[in-house]
Amino acid sequence: MKIAVVGAGYVGLVTGVCFSSLGNEVVCVDKDEEKIARLRGGESPIHEPGLTDLIRRNAGAGWLSFTGDLAEAVRQAELIVLAVGTPSLPSGEADLSYIRQAAVEIGEAMNGYKIVVTKSTVPVGTNEKIKATIASFTSHPFDVVSVPEFLREGSAVIDTFHPDRIVIGADNPAAADAVAELHRELTLNILITDIRSAEMIKYASNAFLATKISFINEIANICEKVGADVTQVALGMGQDRRIGSAFLSAGIGYGGSCFPKDTRALIQIAGNVDYDFKLLKSVVDVNRDQRTGVIRKLEEFTGSLSGRTIAVWGLAFKPNTDDVREAPSLDIVSELIDRGAVVRAYDPIATDNFRRMYDHPLVVWCENALEAAEGADALCLLTEWPEFAETDLGVLRAKMKEPVLFDGRNVFGKEAFALTDFRYYSVGRPHLNRYREASIPL
């Protein structure tokens, strides 16, 4: 099948590259000329394990190409994947301006029957608006089909090739069958629904996962007060088939491009139909408060942060990605600076992206983890990169001015501190925390 993917961002690029791996002829379209040039040179503009190798291989085989000419890509395609961004507006609603513009350009370029597949995350009812917009610019027949994406950054290629399910929302059964056929090589677990239900499935899924994260963080906060271990609690909960173990890791909260945006959008969608989504509002509040807890705990250890040097390990919102959108690190580093601290920051791959979003003269950008810890009064571990867990804590202690470690992702266990004098705080594991010098046993 000849496929045009409109939008070579995270979702569009991964989708296009993986479809080309299945033998489809795919062209990815983007208005960013620099991005297209990088892609044509075999360089991925995003960090995603395995993606660069697939780009080079599939482009070399002639199955994958890149262009800024949307009209020509549409004319050559049988199926058009709409994967442009839908960022949050100040109100929390999704910004659909890129969707509208793409729909206009698709309509103007139509030269025969096409199937338009919406991968972008859009509010319920948007696909109907997309169809109306395209129809106002063409007399050619076409169908609009909603196929929401459920990719996890850091494992998006694997998720594309091995999806839990494919959701297809369509009004025309023939179009639904054609899109299902495209995906059958990936999985036979294909759910065909009406378009509005497919749109809602995406928001409901992300909202539920965000709810699990905020819930286990609330449980962690209670564990700290009653002396329970949240990791053991989560283990016991997760072995219940009705609950499952995924997204039950306590920490400093969720971030990234999906959960914050989609929870806010769903709250706004509910508000637009006069429904007060109290539960999801609380999920958002809990997530925000979980980040500020880092600052409170640091002040318990160090007193005033003014003039202190704080090392930060991890800037990406999760490991195996360079994405810092809505990352907890943005709020935490900003708050540290506001309180007068000097921040020494390190991330294996996300430093440049973070620096573009938040640069400040009181942030020192470091080349490795130990350099960041040099002379620090405290260390905050904010992203659970594997290299941090492998750090020799004795060597780390020698680099730091004061042995204070805030483990926001529960990376370290009791045995790690046996021979050090670290004062240590993790999330929801009070029996591991050291509030005094290490001469006091754990």
Secondary structure by P-SEA (a helix, b strand, c coil): cbbbbccccaaaaaaaaaaaaaccbbbbbbccaaaaaaaaaccccccccaaaaaaaaaaaaccccccccaaaaaaaccbbbbbccccccccccccaaaaaaaaaaaaaacccbbbbbbccccccaaaaaaaaaaaacccccbbbbbbbbbcccccaaaaaacccbbbbbbccaaaaaaaaaaacccccbbbbbcaaaaaaaaaaaaaaaaaaaaaaaaaaaaaaaacccaaaaaaaaaacccccccccccccccccccaaaaaaaaaaaaaaacccaaaaaaaaaaaaaaaaaaaaaaaacccccccbbbbbcccccccccccccccaaaaaaaaaaaabbbbbccccccaaaaaaacccccbbbbcccccccccccccccccccccccccaaaaaaaacccbbbbcccccccccccccccccccccccccccccccccccc
